[in-house]
Amino acid sequence: MTLISTVEPVHGFNAHSLAIFLHLVLFVYWLGGDIGVYYSSRFILRSDLAPAARSVAAKIMHVVDMAPRICLVLFLPSGVTLMALSPFGEGYFPGWLVALAWVGALCWLALVIYDYTRGATPLGRVVQRLDLLVRYAMVAALVGIGLYMIFVTEPFGVQTNPKWLGGKLAAYGLCILGGVLIRWRLRPFGPAFGRLMTEGSSREVEQAITRSIRTCLPYVYLIWAMVLVAAFLGVVKPGTTAFG
């Protein structure tokens, strides 16, 4: 049985419909926030703007980026809850697994928020490393389980051909990987932007800022594509066979 499968419908709504609503909200704010970050970054690249104006754009980008960060973390426990309340997941997603997914995600979210608010402190840098370790583990686990579900007949005893779910897990794992790669590519950005604020614009500074942001674009596009793939697979569930 699931955590909330016995909840009776209230005024046409039930736990399953609320789980769908939460999953959709996270999807919208994840992708929408990412597009906002992308748009803000265009102003940071404009050398014709004053450093103060570009600094405002950077602050806007930093604040807006918090929405995708939160949504990425909560997307997994939201999906686990949705599957637990779905006929496709009945018997395969017990209540303890749903609870574990939420506890783990909230602990991860605490790391993300601490990094966002105090990342420049000594403890903040330790938290950043812990956050990266969590992301590496999540990428390996999600992509590995996803591929297992795609290529194995009746994975984990599931008989409804859940290849769509395996694809969704793999796509989610690639989203996390894309974010990690963006972090790596943005490492030169902070020092270069700091020089822009203190020394003003120069060819060397502009090239460093432009290079660090533009080399992130393939991974940004990867995230957008994988979010859309995950959404498509979750809605259409291609290849699914009838359940009992």
N, C-alpha and C positions, 0 to 999 in steps of 0.2 A: 504494500500500500504506500501511498505517497503522503507527504506532509499535510496537504490541504485538499486531498481528493474527496473528503467527506463534506466539504463546505457546500451548503445549499445555495442555489441561485438567489440573488436578492435584486428585485426590480430589473430582471433581465441580465444581470451581470453575475459572474461567478469568478472563482479564483483563476481559472484558465484564461478568461477574457482579460482580466487585470494583468496577468503575466504577459499576454500578447501586447497589451498597451505599453507596459514597461519596456519590453524588448524593442518596440517601435520607437519609443521616445529616445532610448539610448542610441539607436541607429541614426535617427534624425540629427541629434545633437552632436554625435561623433562626426558624421560626414559634413554637416553644416559648419561645425566649428573648425574642422580641418580646412574647409574652403575659405573661411574667414582668416585663418592664419596665413594661408597662401596669398590671399589678396593683400594683407597687411605687409607681407614681405616684399611686395613689388615696390612699395614706397621706401623701404630701407635701401633698396638698390639704386634709387635715384640720386645720382651725385649732384643734380641741379638743385636739390633741396638743401636747406640749411641743416647743420647737424642737429639742432634742437628739434626740428620737425621730424627728422628721421628717428630721433630718440623717442618721440611720442609714438611713432609708428611701431617701434620695437616694443614699447610698453603695452600697446594695444595687442600686438601679436602674442606677447607673453601671457597676458590675462586671458585672451580668447582661447589660447592653447590648453587651458585647464579643462575646458569642457571635453575635448576629445580624450584627454588623459583619463578623466574620471569614467567616461563612457567605455573606453577600452577595457578598463579593469572590471567594471560591473557587467559587461556584456556576457562573460562566461557564466557567472552564477544566475544571471537572468535567464540565459538559455537552458541551464540545467533545470531551473524551476519550471520553465515552459515545457520541457520534455517530461518532467515528472507529472505534470498535470494533463499531459496529452495522452490519448489512447496509444500512441506509438511508444511511449515510454513507460507505460504501466507495467510494474513488475521488474523493471530494469533500473529505475532511478528511485531507490528507497529514500525515506525521509532523512536518514542520517547522512546520505550523500549530498542532498540539497543543503542541509545545515552546514556540512563541512565546506561545501563550495562557497557559501556566503561568509563563513568565518574566515576562510583563507583569503577571499577577495577583499574583505574589509581590512585585514592585516596588511595586505599589499597596498590597498588604497591609503592606509596610514603612512606607509613609506613614501608613496607618491606625493602626498600633501606635504609631508615634512621636507622632502627634497625641494618642492616648489617654494615653500616659505622660508626655509633655512638651509638651502643647499650650499651656501657659501661658508657655513661654519664647519669646524673640524668634524663634528658629529654628522652634519649634513653630507659631507663627502663619504663618510662610512655608509650612510643610508643610501647614497647614490650607488655604491658598489653592491649593496644588498639588493637593491631594486634591479640592477642589471643581472645579478645571479638569478633572481626570480624569473626575469624575462627569458634568459637563456634556457632555464628549465622548462618554462611554459612552451617555448618554441619547440624544443625537442619532444616534449610529451604530446602536444597537440598535433604536430605534423606526423609524429610516429603513430599515434592512435588513429589519426585520420587516414593515413595510408593503409594501416591494417584493416580498417573498416571498408576501405575501397576495394582491396584486392582479395580479402578472405571471404569465403562463403559462410554466411551465418555467423558473423563475428560476435563473440560473447554470447552466443546462443540466440541472437536476434534473427528472426525468420522473415522480416518484412523488407529485406533488401535495403539496409540503411546506408547505402553508398552516398546518398545525398548528405547525411549527417557527417560521414567521414570527410566529404569534401568541404563541408562547412567548418569543421574543426581545423582542417589543414589551412583553409583560407584565413581563419582567425589567427592561427599560429604565424602565418606569413605576414599578417598585419603587424603583429608584435615584432617580428624580425625586421620589417621595414622601419619601424620606429627606432629600433636599436641602431640600425645602419645610419639613420638620419642623425642620431646623436654623434656617431663617430665622424660623420662628414662635417658636422657643425663645430667641431672642436676648435678650429682656427677662428671661428666667427667672433667669440667673446673677446679675445685679445685684440683682434683687428678693429672691432667696433669700439673698444675702449680707447684705442689710439685715435680713432676718428673723433671721439668726444673730447679728448685732451689736446691733441695736436692739430686737429682739423683734417680736411680731405687732402689726400695725396694719391698719386697713381698706384703706389704700392699698397696702400690701405684699401683703396677701392677694388683693386684686383683680388685681394684676400677676401674681402666681404662678398664680392660677386661670385668668386669661385666656390666658397664654402656653401652659399645658398643654392647656387645652380647645380652643384653636384648632388644635392639632396633630391632634386626633382624626380629622378627615376624611382626613388623609394616612396616619394609622396604619391606618384601615380600608381605604384604598386599597391599602396594602402587603399587608395580609392577603389581600384579595381577589385581587390579582395573583399572589401566591405560590400560592394555591389554583388559579387559572386555569392558571398555568405547570405545576403538578403534574398537573392533569387532562389538559392537552394532551400532556404528555410521556408519560403512561401510555396514553391512549386513542388518540392520533394520528388524530383524526377526518379522514375523507376520503382517507387515504393509499391509493394504488394499489399494485399488486404491483410488486416490484422484480425486477431480472433475476437 
